[in-house]
């Protein structure tokens, strides 16, 4: 099973967005997006939701991601 960071990175790349674009769209810092993707620390559920919405992930998917925290 993929870990949360890998799922986030895979979805971001599939969306064609850079980390910077996700950060801008979500209102997060690039560091927050990077940390969520690389597993450095545990992201807050609100961070995961913001990233997911920025990259166009549907609600059921981001809710699954939040449950992985």
C-alpha positions in Angstrom: 0.0 0.0 0.0 1.3 3.4 -0.9 1.9 5.8 1.9 0.1 9.2 2.1 3.0 11.2 0.7 3.3 9.0 -2.4 -0.4 9.2 -3.0 -0.3 13.0 -2.8 2.7 13.3 -5.1 1.2 10.9 -7.6 -2.1 12.9 -7.7 -0.2 16.2 -8.0 1.9 15.0 -10.9 -1.2 13.6 -12.6 -2.8 17.0 -12.3 0.2 18.6 -14.0 0.8 21.0 -11.2 4.1 21.9 -9.6 4.5 22.1 -5.8 4.6 25.9 -6.2 1.3 25.9 -8.1 -0.3 23.7 -5.4 1.0 25.9 -2.7 -0.4 29.0 -4.4 -3.8 27.5 -5.1 -4.1 26.0 -1.6 -2.8 28.9 0.4 0.0 26.8 1.9 3.7 27.2 1.7 5.8 25.2 -0.7 7.5 23.7 2.4 4.1 22.4 3.6 3.4 20.7 0.3 6.9 19.3 0.2 6.6 18.0 3.8 3.3 16.3 3.0 4.7 14.6 0.0 7.9 13.4 1.6 6.5 12.4 4.9 8.5 14.9 6.9 6.2 15.1 10.0 2.5 14.4 10.0 0.4 16.8 8.0 -2.7 18.3 9.6 -6.0 17.0 8.1 -6.7 20.6 7.0 -3.4 20.6 5.1 -4.3 17.4 3.3 -7.7 18.7 2.4 -6.2 22.0 1.0 -3.7 20.1 -1.1 -6.3 17.7 -2.4 -8.8 20.5 -3.3 -6.0 22.4 -5.1 -5.1 19.4 -7.3 -8.7 18.5 -8.0 -9.0 15.3 -5.9 -12.5 14.3 -5.2 -13.9 14.4 -1.6 -13.9 10.6 -1.1 -10.2 10.4 -2.0 -9.1 13.2 0.3 -11.2 11.8 3.1 -9.4 8.5 2.6 -6.1 10.4 2.8 -7.1 12.1 6.0 -7.9 8.7 7.6 -4.3 7.6 6.8 -2.9 10.2 9.1 
